[in-house]
Amino acid sequence: MKPIPIFLFLFLFGQLQICIAQQKPKIEDYSKGELEIKVSPFGFENPIRVGKITPDGSIHFNWNNDISSIKDPEFFMSSIKNTVGMTFCNDKEIDQDNEDSKSVDASGLFLYKDGQQVGVLMAGTEKGIEDNKGSNRSTSLILGSTISWIYVDSDVLFNGKCSVNFEQENVYSFKEVTRYSLQFKKGWNMILNTLVEKEDWKNETALGSLPKTMTKSSITEIPNTMNWYLNYWAD
C-alpha cells in the first residue's frame, strides 16, 4: 500500500470515524493492536518513527533528533517564518536571533501497521477542531488548541506578528492576526497553536467564520487539556 499524500490527510480525517482519547495519553476502547507513529517531513519515502500506540491504547512518543539517514534534508527545509505560516502576511514583525536557522513541519502523525499506513493521530482541546485547517470556512470554526511538531537544524528564538487583510464586500472586513512566541532547540520542537478569536460572517443564507486572532507558542510538555483522536481506515 502506498502512503497517503499529505493533501489527503485532512480529507480522510474528516471522513472516517474518530475515537476520543483520554488525557494520559491513552485511547479509550482501543482494539487496533500495536501501531507505529511516524512522520514524513522529508518525503513519504523517508518516514521517521516517533512513537507507538500499545495494545492497551497508551500513546508513547520518542522524538529522535538523529536525521543522519535522510539524504539531503535541507531540500525539504525552509526558513522559520515560512514553516510557521508567515508567507502571506500583509504586515509582519519578526525578531529572530538566528537568521540561518532552517526548519520543516512534521505535517501530521501517521499510523503504520506491518509497514502499511493505516490511520492518523492528532491532539486537540475540542472535538472537530481539525476541521479548522484547510480551506473549509463554510461552517463555524472551533476555538481551542492543537499541537504541531517541527524540526529545526539549530537553536533559534523567534518572536513575531503576522497580519492578513480579509475583505469581501458587504460580508466582512477585518485583519487576521497571529502572534508567535517560539524558542527552538536543534531537533524536534512542539508548538501550541491556539485559535483565540474568530470572525463570523453571513452572506444572504450562507453562514461561516474565519480565524481572527491566533497564537503560536513553544511548549516542552503536552498540556493535560489535550484530547487524542484516532482515525483508522484499514480493514
Secondary structure, 3 states (H helix, E strand, C coil): CCCCCHHHHHHHHHHCCEEEECCCCEECCCCCCCEEEEECCCCCCCCEEEEEECCCCEEEECCCCCCCCCCCHHHHCEEHHHHCCCCCCCEEEEEECCCCCEEEECCCEEEEECCEEEEEEEEECCCCHHHHCCCCCCCCCCCEEEEEEEEECCCEEEEEEEEEEEEECCCEEEEEEEEEEEEECCEEEEEEEEEEEEEEEEECCEEEEEEEEEEEEEECCCCCCCEEEEEECCC
